[in-house]
Amino acid sequence: MTHNLKDYDRQRHEVLKRLDLHPGLTSKELGQIYASEGYDRYVFARRLPELRDLGLAKVVGRGERNQQLWESH
């Protein structure tokens, strides 16, 4: 299976846009909010660390069960 890098870039952009609207949530919580739009927790879990590595998102805390809380940078 081949992947188009543009698809990753589009997903990153969309994840970052949604993170701006809901800072301080986990990938699971973001996925629950946006699942109906095709962005489940796994999309957020994959793209948020990529955005962190690009300097566009950061972990701002830990949840009850040590989940990472995210916001845009």
PyMOL commands that set and color helices and strands:
alter all, ss='L'
color gray80, all
select helices_A, chain A and resi 5-21+27-37+41-53
alter helices_A, ss='H'
color red, helices_A
select strands_A, chain A and resi 57-62+68-72
alter strands_A, ss='S'
color yellow, strands_A
deselect
rebuild
show_as cartoon
